[in-house]
Amino acid sequence: MGSKAKGRTVMEVGADGVAVITIINPPVNSLSFDVLNSLKENYDQALRRDDVKAIVFTGANGKFSVGFDISAFGAIGGGHKDFAVEHSSLDFAAEHSRPRYGSVEILSDTLEAAKKPSVAAINGLALGGGLEVAMACHARLSTPTAQLGLPEIPLGVIPGFGGTQRLPRLVGLPKALEMLLTSKPVKGEEAFALGLVDAIVSPSELVSTARRWALDILECRRPWVASLYRTDKLEPLGEAKEILKFARAQARKQAPNLKHPLICINVIEEGIISGPRAGLLKEAEALEELLLSDTCKSLVHFFFAQRGTSKVPGVAVPGLVPRRVRKVAIIGGGLMGSGIATALIRSNYPVILKEVNEKVLQAAIGRVRANLQSQVKKGRMTQEKFEKTSSLLKGVLDYEGFKDVDMVIEAVFEEVSLKQQIFADLEKCCPPHCILASNTSTIDLSLIGERTKSQDRIVGAHFSSPAHVMPLLEIVRTNQTSPQVIVDLLDIGKKIKKTPVVVGNCTGFALNRMFFPYSQSAHFLAEHGANVYQIDNAITKFGMPMGPFRLVDLVGFGVGVATSMEFFQNFPERTYKSMIVPLMVEDGRAGESTRKGFYVYDDKRKAKPDPEVQKYIEKAREITGASIDPKLSKLSEKDIVEMIFFPVVNEACRVLDEGIAVKAADLDVAAVMGMGFPPYRGGIIFWADSLGSKYIYSRLEEWSKTYGEFYKPCAYLAERAAKGAPLLNAVPLQSSPVGQAKSRL
């Protein structure tokens, strides 16, 4: 098991008696099983050889090591339970009395306890197991820009090579907890200030200095330190317990559904109270358990799903490379347009922002500056950087400045005729190579561009709100969109730090198409007796950043009504037309922007339930003829979650079957990055498979008999359920799935 690539280490012994062991496993020198076996062989040889006095560890091509080969984690999602044992033993079991803890003991009992000193020469990246190997050395030297960190928590696990024990002893408990629980790396300069590394050295002198340092340790000119047994950086026991108690409270508050951050804290505490050896054993036991957890499986699946979104059928044309985009224009500076402009100028793209009049334009520019200013207040941007970034934005009232733009993103209100007119104007005033993109969230792109002759350069660039914060970029391709335009947008998405997902063209595309039942089901439940705030509470406890009613308040009722109308018109047989929002709009309630929606808002945008909402629900019942169902007024949290999300799963199945998305994993990424679906559940499809297609089908079928077509399971889901088959990576039912996918993508 492990990486298919044959990683290795090489050892060179110099005339000075220092053995330099170099990790070689492109591109980032991960610790695959091949590398670890080779590392052990060379290290054992260095200890045996009489001509070797000291040892230096480093990595090839300017990178130390990013730690354990994450590709091996893919086995977890496939249910290979032997993986956990193999990971913890790392083929060293034969040499140790407790096989499960071999990976820990090879560092503490062999490397750290060796009679020959070792020094880590760190350049580039030292992450995860790579940093843990370095921490087991007797000294660490780093370049100023090297990045050092332990990023295991986002994968549902904890460090397994002693990181939970050595890091607190090197940098102190508060900083160690911060680095472990946030997984944020530190650069070389900060690592030196913290005591994580012993000196900062230029890249050209790194290895030569490390060689001399190792000999200095041997000859007692520098301290010979075993990190595992240091105590000078640890706080007194009482103070340490208070720090750990605070960390637990923060972890429960920030991630109430996750156990592994708390397990990480417990493991650290074990080492402080019972000693580092006890901590190492508890770390190994915890890691073995976590590797088999649903959380780890989900997060590893999502990790690979994220990295697979750029693999798009029909786009990898030989010789096709991204064109340089020098200037971007945006039409419409509302919430979305200003957010898109913010994302672009933060990545150094010059932007011209067009609005209808000076007053509206200045308000739009003000929103962009406010977005940037919030970064200054949070310490993420200097005032100098703020001024420089702001200068990249120019406001205009006409198309005069569009003569030399490389891309235009239309971000106006969801009105077909308005968008059609804009695209007709753009074709006349933009250069022939200019990409014509729309940020529409629901409207078919073919309809938007039907007055133009430039169908090959029309594309959807759908950002999630707020655009400068949410990481998803949904790239929507029509039958005519050229591969060059897709390649260009994939490149832009990467440069503005978004995760792109390429999908086919239809009403709502992939993200909004599969999630339109999310809010509609919530409104259905409310009109039939469920409590609005109980629904939101259940959904946030499930892991969403906010419930469906709080969400519609945030995006605004105008957007909600406009997008809902698109779905009513295109999928009338399976939409639920609630009257609650239209009635509230008539009364001047439009969501957070008016401080009144399903919640009322104070000056700090804090939401508070509003008893007045009930009168709108009751009036809506009178209009639609909906009656209160006693069962719905007493729903458990589990039932609420299922009645809200199973229709989403059902629509996601249709999206897959129609070839709007070619990979179920792409829908998982879209759900997490566009809607805030909890990543520790793996995404909407991965989560559905954890429950089983048969169970989801049976529940939807039961509800459809009681409540109608809205809950009726689709043919794709029915077929998977009949076979008891998973939804992930399933083949569409269409008679010609490849052709269908190509027509959409």
Solvent accessible surface area in square Angstrom, and as a share of the most:
residue,aa,sasa,rsa
1,M,117,0.52
2,G,22,0.21
3,S,27,0.17
4,K,201,0.85
5,A,56,0.43
6,K,165,0.70
7,G,5,0.05
8,R,123,0.45
9,T,8,0.05
10,V,53,0.30
11,M,35,0.16
12,E,125,0.56
13,V,44,0.25
14,G,22,0.22
15,A,121,0.94
16,D,52,0.27
17,G,4,0.04
18,V,0,0.00
19,A,0,0.00
20,V,14,0.08
21,I,0,0.00
22,T,25,0.14
23,I,1,0.01
24,I,31,0.16
25,N,5,0.03
26,P,90,0.57
27,P,108,0.68
28,V,45,0.26
29,N,3,0.02
30,S,16,0.10
31,L,0,0.00
32,S,1,0.00
33,F,12,0.05
34,D,39,0.20
35,V,0,0.00
36,L,8,0.04
37,N,49,0.25
38,S,20,0.13
39,L,16,0.08
40,K,24,0.10
41,E,117,0.52
42,N,21,0.11
43,Y,8,0.03
44,D,33,0.17
45,Q,63,0.28
46,A,0,0.00
47,L,51,0.25
48,R,168,0.61
49,R,84,0.30
50,D,147,0.76
51,D,75,0.39
52,V,2,0.01
53,K,103,0.44
54,A,0,0.00
55,I,0,0.00
56,V,0,0.00
57,F,1,0.00
58,T,12,0.07
59,G,12,0.12
60,A,18,0.14
61,N,122,0.63
62,G,36,0.35
63,K,63,0.27
64,F,0,0.00
65,S,0,0.00
66,V,36,0.21
67,G,0,0.00
68,F,28,0.12
69,D,12,0.06
70,I,40,0.20
71,S,56,0.36
72,A,5,0.04
73,F,12,0.05
74,G,36,0.35
75,A,19,0.14
76,I,3,0.02
77,G,42,0.41
78,G,60,0.58
79,G,41,0.40
80,H,104,0.47
81,K,130,0.55
82,D,109,0.56
83,F,1,0.00
84,A,0,0.00
85,V,73,0.42
86,E,43,0.19
87,H,10,0.04
88,S,3,0.02
89,S,14,0.09
90,L,1,0.01
91,D,84,0.43
92,F,7,0.03
93,A,35,0.27
94,A,107,0.83
95,E,111,0.50
96,H,34,0.15
97,S,103,0.66
98,R,102,0.37
99,P,69,0.43
100,R,106,0.39
101,Y,11,0.04
102,G,0,0.00
103,S,4,0.03
104,V,3,0.02
105,E,10,0.04
106,I,22,0.11
107,L,9,0.04
108,S,7,0.04
109,D,64,0.33
110,T,29,0.17
111,L,8,0.04
112,E,8,0.03
113,A,68,0.52
114,A,13,0.10
115,K,185,0.78
116,K,35,0.15
117,P,0,0.00
118,S,0,0.00
119,V,0,0.00
120,A,0,0.00
121,A,0,0.00
122,I,0,0.00
123,N,37,0.19
124,G,23,0.22
125,L,41,0.20
126,A,0,0.00
127,L,32,0.16
128,G,4,0.04
129,G,6,0.06
130,G,1,0.01
131,L,0,0.00
132,E,3,0.01
133,V,3,0.01
134,A,0,0.00
135,M,0,0.00
136,A,0,0.00
137,C,0,0.00
138,H,5,0.02
139,A,3,0.02
140,R,6,0.02
141,L,0,0.00
142,S,0,0.00
143,T,0,0.00
144,P,45,0.28
145,T,99,0.58
146,A,0,0.00
147,Q,66,0.29
148,L,0,0.00
149,G,1,0.01
150,L,1,0.01
151,P,47,0.30
152,E,23,0.10
153,I,17,0.09
154,P,72,0.45
155,L,25,0.13
156,G,0,0.00
157,V,2,0.01
158,I,1,0.01
159,P,1,0.00
160,G,8,0.08
161,F,8,0.03
162,G,0,0.00
163,G,0,0.00
164,T,0,0.00
165,Q,0,0.00
166,R,1,0.00
167,L,0,0.00
168,P,1,0.00
169,R,9,0.03
170,L,0,0.00
171,V,13,0.08
172,G,6,0.05
173,L,0,0.00
174,P,69,0.43
175,K,38,0.16
176,A,0,0.00
177,L,9,0.04
178,E,88,0.39
179,M,2,0.01
180,L,0,0.00
181,L,42,0.21
182,T,69,0.40
183,S,15,0.09
184,K,139,0.59
185,P,59,0.37
186,V,8,0.04
187,K,116,0.49
188,G,0,0.00
189,E,98,0.44
190,E,74,0.33
191,A,0,0.00
192,F,100,0.42
193,A,87,0.67
194,L,39,0.19
195,G,23,0.22
196,L,0,0.00
197,V,2,0.01
198,D,55,0.28
199,A,17,0.13
200,I,49,0.25
201,V,14,0.08
202,S,48,0.31
203,P,81,0.51
204,S,105,0.68
205,E,96,0.43
206,L,5,0.03
207,V,51,0.29
208,S,50,0.32
209,T,22,0.13
210,A,0,0.00
211,R,53,0.19
212,R,141,0.51
213,W,34,0.12
214,A,0,0.00
215,L,27,0.14
216,D,24,0.13
217,I,1,0.01
218,L,58,0.29
219,E,86,0.38
220,C,116,0.70
221,R,155,0.57
222,R,90,0.33
223,P,100,0.63
224,W,104,0.37
225,V,42,0.24
226,A,32,0.25
227,S,1,0.00
228,L,0,0.00
229,Y,121,0.46
230,R,51,0.19
231,T,97,0.57
232,D,103,0.53
233,K,66,0.28
234,L,34,0.17
235,E,37,0.17
236,P,95,0.60
237,L,88,0.44
238,G,51,0.49
239,E,90,0.40
240,A,1,0.01
241,K,90,0.38
242,E,108,0.48
243,I,35,0.18
244,L,1,0.00
245,K,131,0.55
246,F,136,0.57
247,A,9,0.07
248,R,41,0.15
249,A,54,0.42
250,Q,62,0.27
251,A,12,0.09
252,R,130,0.47
253,K,158,0.67
254,Q,135,0.60
255,A,25,0.19
256,P,100,0.63
257,N,57,0.29
258,L,27,0.13
259,K,156,0.66
260,H,3,0.01
261,P,11,0.07
262,L,38,0.19
263,I,39,0.20
264,C,0,0.00
265,I,0,0.00
266,N,56,0.29
267,V,0,0.00
268,I,2,0.01
269,E,36,0.16
270,E,53,0.24
271,G,0,0.00
272,I,29,0.15
273,I,89,0.45
274,S,65,0.42
275,G,22,0.22
276,P,22,0.14
277,R,84,0.31
278,A,29,0.23
279,G,0,0.00
280,L,3,0.02
281,L,60,0.30
282,K,73,0.31
283,E,0,0.00
284,A,5,0.04
285,E,85,0.38
286,A,11,0.08
287,L,6,0.03
288,E,32,0.14
289,E,117,0.53
290,L,9,0.04
291,L,0,0.00
292,L,69,0.34
293,S,32,0.20
294,D,109,0.56
295,T,32,0.19
296,C,0,0.00
297,K,39,0.17
298,S,7,0.05
299,L,16,0.08
300,V,2,0.01
301,H,27,0.12
302,F,18,0.08
303,F,43,0.18
304,F,75,0.31
305,A,7,0.06
306,Q,47,0.21
307,R,131,0.48
308,G,13,0.12
309,T,4,0.02
310,S,63,0.41
311,K,152,0.65
312,V,17,0.10
313,P,69,0.43
314,G,57,0.55
315,V,11,0.07
316,A,101,0.78
317,V,69,0.40
318,P,130,0.82
319,G,78,0.75
320,L,48,0.24
321,V,102,0.58
322,P,60,0.38
323,R,89,0.33
324,R,173,0.63
325,V,17,0.10
326,R,140,0.51
327,K,47,0.20
328,V,0,0.00
329,A,0,0.00
330,I,0,0.00
331,I,8,0.04
332,G,7,0.07
333,G,0,0.00
334,G,31,0.29
335,L,94,0.47
336,M,41,0.18
337,G,0,0.00
338,S,2,0.01
339,G,1,0.01
340,I,0,0.00
341,A,0,0.00
342,T,1,0.00
343,A,7,0.05
344,L,1,0.00
345,I,1,0.00
346,R,93,0.34
347,S,25,0.16
348,N,98,0.50
349,Y,18,0.07
350,P,53,0.33
351,V,2,0.01
352,I,6,0.03
353,L,0,0.00
354,K,27,0.11
355,E,20,0.09
356,V,117,0.67
357,N,69,0.35
358,E,90,0.40
359,K,173,0.73
360,V,53,0.31
361,L,5,0.03
362,Q,93,0.41
363,A,49,0.38
364,A,0,0.00
365,I,35,0.18
366,G,36,0.34
367,R,88,0.32
368,V,1,0.00
369,R,98,0.36
370,A,60,0.47
371,N,26,0.13
372,L,0,0.00
373,Q,56,0.25
374,S,38,0.25
375,Q,19,0.08
376,V,31,0.18
377,K,166,0.70
378,K,124,0.53
379,G,66,0.63
380,R,169,0.62
381,M,24,0.11
382,T,91,0.53
383,Q,91,0.41
384,E,144,0.64
385,K,76,0.32
386,F,5,0.02
387,E,87,0.39
388,K,140,0.60
389,T,3,0.02
390,S,13,0.09
391,S,87,0.56
392,L,46,0.23
393,L,22,0.11
394,K,125,0.53
395,G,24,0.23
396,V,19,0.11
397,L,81,0.40
398,D,78,0.40
399,Y,50,0.19
400,E,111,0.50
401,G,24,0.23
402,F,0,0.00
403,K,134,0.57
404,D,88,0.45
405,V,0,0.00
406,D,14,0.07
407,M,1,0.01
408,V,0,0.00
409,I,2,0.01
410,E,0,0.00
411,A,12,0.10
412,V,33,0.19
413,F,114,0.48
414,E,28,0.13
415,E,86,0.39
416,V,39,0.23
417,S,60,0.38
418,L,69,0.35
419,K,1,0.00
420,Q,13,0.06
421,Q,83,0.37
422,I,13,0.07
423,F,0,0.00
424,A,16,0.12
425,D,37,0.19
426,L,0,0.00
427,E,45,0.20
428,K,167,0.71
429,C,32,0.19
430,C,11,0.07
431,P,20,0.12
432,P,117,0.73
433,H,85,0.38
434,C,0,0.00
435,I,3,0.01
436,L,0,0.00
437,A,0,0.00
438,S,0,0.00
439,N,13,0.06
440,T,2,0.01
441,S,18,0.11
442,T,0,0.00
443,I,1,0.00
444,D,44,0.23
445,L,1,0.00
446,S,52,0.33
447,L,73,0.36
448,I,0,0.00
449,G,0,0.00
450,E,104,0.47
451,R,122,0.44
452,T,10,0.06
453,K,192,0.81
454,S,12,0.07
455,Q,49,0.22
456,D,77,0.40
457,R,26,0.10
458,I,2,0.01
459,V,0,0.00
460,G,1,0.01
461,A,1,0.01
462,H,11,0.05
463,F,5,0.02
464,S,7,0.05
465,S,37,0.24
466,P,39,0.24
467,A,0,0.00
468,H,37,0.16
469,V,95,0.54
470,M,40,0.18
471,P,45,0.28
472,L,0,0.00
473,L,1,0.01
474,E,0,0.00
475,I,0,0.00
476,V,0,0.00
477,R,23,0.08
478,T,9,0.05
479,N,114,0.59
480,Q,96,0.43
481,T,5,0.03
482,S,28,0.18
483,P,44,0.28
484,Q,39,0.17
485,V,4,0.02
486,I,0,0.00
487,V,16,0.09
488,D,1,0.00
489,L,2,0.01
490,L,27,0.13
491,D,29,0.15
492,I,4,0.02
493,G,0,0.00
494,K,156,0.66
495,K,107,0.45
496,I,8,0.04
497,K,167,0.71
498,K,17,0.07
499,T,20,0.12
500,P,15,0.09
501,V,0,0.00
502,V,4,0.02
503,V,0,0.00
504,G,0,0.00
505,N,15,0.08
506,C,12,0.07
507,T,12,0.07
508,G,0,0.00
509,F,0,0.00
510,A,0,0.00
511,L,4,0.02
512,N,34,0.17
513,R,3,0.01
514,M,0,0.00
515,F,10,0.04
516,F,13,0.06
517,P,5,0.03
518,Y,4,0.01
519,S,37,0.24
520,Q,12,0.05
521,S,0,0.00
522,A,0,0.00
523,H,13,0.06
524,F,9,0.04
525,L,0,0.00
526,A,0,0.00
527,E,0,0.00
528,H,26,0.12
529,G,15,0.14
530,A,8,0.06
531,N,66,0.34
532,V,4,0.02
533,Y,40,0.15
534,Q,103,0.46
535,I,0,0.00
536,D,5,0.03
537,N,88,0.45
538,A,3,0.02
539,I,0,0.00
540,T,52,0.30
541,K,120,0.51
542,F,16,0.07
543,G,22,0.21
544,M,8,0.03
545,P,91,0.57
546,M,45,0.20
547,G,1,0.01
548,P,1,0.01
549,F,0,0.00
550,R,40,0.15
551,L,46,0.23
552,V,15,0.08
553,D,0,0.00
554,L,51,0.25
555,V,46,0.26
556,G,15,0.14
557,F,0,0.00
558,G,39,0.38
559,V,68,0.39
560,G,15,0.14
561,V,54,0.31
562,A,17,0.13
563,T,22,0.13
564,S,32,0.21
565,M,73,0.33
566,E,26,0.12
567,F,8,0.03
568,F,32,0.13
569,Q,121,0.54
570,N,71,0.37
571,F,27,0.11
572,P,90,0.57
573,E,93,0.42
574,R,30,0.11
575,T,24,0.14
576,Y,35,0.13
577,K,113,0.48
578,S,16,0.11
579,M,48,0.21
580,I,0,0.00
581,V,14,0.08
582,P,45,0.28
583,L,12,0.06
584,M,0,0.00
585,V,64,0.37
586,E,139,0.62
587,D,87,0.45
588,G,52,0.50
589,R,8,0.03
590,A,30,0.23
591,G,0,0.00
592,E,20,0.09
593,S,101,0.65
594,T,64,0.37
595,R,127,0.46
596,K,92,0.39
597,G,0,0.00
598,F,0,0.00
599,Y,21,0.08
600,V,40,0.23
601,Y,15,0.06
602,D,71,0.37
603,D,114,0.59
604,K,182,0.77
605,R,148,0.54
606,K,145,0.61
607,A,33,0.26
608,K,137,0.58
609,P,68,0.43
610,D,12,0.06
611,P,119,0.75
612,E,84,0.38
613,V,2,0.01
614,Q,81,0.36
615,K,105,0.45
616,Y,14,0.05
617,I,4,0.02
618,E,84,0.38
619,K,105,0.44
620,A,0,0.00
621,R,30,0.11
622,E,141,0.63
623,I,93,0.47
624,T,57,0.33
625,G,62,0.60
626,A,17,0.13
627,S,80,0.52
628,I,98,0.50
629,D,23,0.12
630,P,92,0.58
631,K,133,0.56
632,L,4,0.02
633,S,49,0.32
634,K,168,0.71
635,L,34,0.17
636,S,57,0.37
637,E,84,0.38
638,K,122,0.52
639,D,35,0.18
640,I,6,0.03
641,V,14,0.08
642,E,7,0.03
643,M,4,0.02
644,I,0,0.00
645,F,0,0.00
646,F,0,0.00
647,P,4,0.02
648,V,0,0.00
649,V,0,0.00
650,N,3,0.01
651,E,2,0.01
652,A,0,0.00
653,C,0,0.00
654,R,41,0.15
655,V,0,0.00
656,L,11,0.05
657,D,19,0.10
658,E,41,0.18
659,G,3,0.03
660,I,0,0.00
661,A,2,0.01
662,V,50,0.28
663,K,64,0.27
664,A,4,0.03
665,A,15,0.12
666,D,4,0.02
667,L,0,0.00
668,D,0,0.00
669,V,0,0.00
670,A,1,0.00
671,A,0,0.00
672,V,17,0.10
673,M,22,0.10
674,G,8,0.08
675,M,31,0.14
676,G,16,0.15
677,F,0,0.00
678,P,1,0.01
679,P,53,0.33
680,Y,35,0.13
681,R,62,0.23
682,G,0,0.00
683,G,0,0.00
684,I,0,0.00
685,I,0,0.00
686,F,34,0.14
687,W,18,0.06
688,A,0,0.00
689,D,37,0.19
690,S,81,0.52
691,L,69,0.34
692,G,24,0.23
693,S,4,0.03
694,K,126,0.53
695,Y,72,0.28
696,I,0,0.00
697,Y,64,0.24
698,S,55,0.35
699,R,46,0.17
700,L,0,0.00
701,E,47,0.21
702,E,92,0.41
703,W,14,0.05
704,S,21,0.13
705,K,160,0.68
706,T,79,0.46
707,Y,43,0.16
708,G,31,0.30
709,E,99,0.44
710,F,21,0.09
711,Y,1,0.00
712,K,96,0.41
713,P,12,0.07
714,C,13,0.08
715,A,72,0.56
716,Y,2,0.01
717,L,0,0.00
718,A,31,0.24
719,E,37,0.16
720,R,31,0.11
721,A,6,0.04
722,A,89,0.69
723,K,140,0.59
724,G,47,0.45
725,A,17,0.13
726,P,76,0.48
727,L,0,0.00
728,L,36,0.18
729,N,122,0.62
730,A,20,0.16
731,V,101,0.58
732,P,38,0.24
733,L,72,0.36
734,Q,65,0.29
735,S,121,0.78
736,S,65,0.42
737,P,40,0.25
738,V,103,0.59
739,G,37,0.35
740,Q,47,0.21
741,A,20,0.15
742,K,145,0.61
743,S,52,0.34
744,R,71,0.26
745,L,14,0.07
